Amino acid sequence: MQKLLNRVQAANSLLCVGLDPVGDDAQVARRLGEVVDQTSEYAAAFKPNLAFFLSRENGVQLLRETVQRVPEGIPVILDGKFGDIANTADHYARFAYDIIGADGVTVNPYMGDDAIVPFARPGKLVFALAKTSNKPAHSLQDVALTRGGSLSDCAATIARKLDEAHGGIGLVVGATNAEAVARMRALCPEQWFLVPGVGAQGGDLAATLRAGLRPDGSGLLINTSRALWQAEDAAAAARELVEQMHQLRPMAV
Ligand SMILES: O=c1ccn([C@@H]2O[C@H](COP(=O)(O)O)[C@@H](O)[C@H]2O)c(=O)[nH]1
């Protein structure tokens, strides 16, 4: 997580700029450039969502070009929510890191440890879905296990153990449920959380920071996607979010 920590400190920001491009080809190419260029100053990381690129002709090429446009030193997390047996996961990892040039990925831990380990390369960031931001997530993730705790607790614990073994493994925890953020933080006191749900999904930034920041005032990457894509002035919207975070954080990182 060193590249991420360096960037968080250099930008004094916990903002992850989500890239979920919509529009016709010309609009998307123009807007992607604008959003990346205008928000870079404030971005601790960028998170392109793979689905929004795969749904376009030449989407993989567009994704590569977008990643290349991100200034050196700012991590790019490819949100692919990858999850498959290790042999297949290895190919997803090659795609994300070697073809696209991403610094990190999101993974779905439902298939177990071996679905995650192929992504755990030195210097790479892996965020495992633990407690997601969508409301119906509770139907699976809150299921109580006979051995105690819930399925999301189990995902968090798997991620923590893998982080202890390999390094570079964090969690995805939605900003739409501050109680769940606090629970995940109790289970994983040290790890980085990638936190989507602020903006279009209505997550409460203040409650999320209170629930999830580590004592060092860090450990959260707060993602927002549509709110920046749709903003008239993406730079101003990103700056405003970062300023709100400064006001709400107990201390600078
Ligand atoms: O639990 C999750 C995991 C991933 N996402 C992704 O984050 C962004 C959120 O976009 P907004 O426009 O800010 O709502 C999007 O790419 C999701 O697929 C998530 O929302 N929740």
The ligand as a MOL file (V3000), in Angstrom:
LIG
                    3D

  0  0  0     0  0            999 V3000
M  V30 BEGIN CTAB
M  V30 COUNTS 21 22 0 0 0
M  V30 BEGIN ATOM
M  V30 1 O -20.1070 -1.9040 -2.9090 0
M  V30 2 C -19.8450 -1.3550 -3.9730 0
M  V30 3 C -18.7890 -1.7320 -4.7700 0
M  V30 4 C -18.5190 -1.0510 -5.9110 0
M  V30 5 N -19.2790 0.0130 -6.2940 0
M  V30 6 C -18.8910 0.7380 -7.5070 0
M  V30 7 O -18.4720 2.0670 -7.1360 0
M  V30 8 C -18.9800 3.0180 -8.0540 0
M  V30 9 C -19.9760 3.9130 -7.3630 0
M  V30 10 O -20.5040 4.8560 -8.2680 0
M  V30 11 P -21.4030 6.1220 -7.8290 0
M  V30 12 O -21.7720 6.7510 -9.1190 0
M  V30 13 O -20.5500 7.0110 -6.9750 0
M  V30 14 O -22.5720 5.5750 -7.0900 0
M  V30 15 C -19.5660 2.2110 -9.2060 0
M  V30 16 O -18.5300 1.9710 -10.1330 0
M  V30 17 C -19.9860 0.9120 -8.5350 0
M  V30 18 O -20.0280 -0.1720 -9.4220 0
M  V30 19 C -20.3260 0.3850 -5.5090 0
M  V30 20 O -21.0520 1.3500 -5.8050 0
M  V30 21 N -20.5900 -0.3000 -4.3690 0
M  V30 END ATOM
M  V30 BEGIN BOND
M  V30 1 2 1 2
M  V30 2 1 2 3
M  V30 3 1 2 21
M  V30 4 2 3 4
M  V30 5 1 4 5
M  V30 6 1 5 6
M  V30 7 1 5 19
M  V30 8 1 6 7
M  V30 9 1 6 17
M  V30 10 1 7 8
M  V30 11 1 8 9
M  V30 12 1 8 15
M  V30 13 1 9 10
M  V30 14 1 10 11
M  V30 15 2 11 12
M  V30 16 1 11 13
M  V30 17 1 11 14
M  V30 18 1 15 16
M  V30 19 1 15 17
M  V30 20 1 17 18
M  V30 21 2 19 20
M  V30 22 1 19 21
M  V30 END BOND
M  V30 END CTAB
M  END
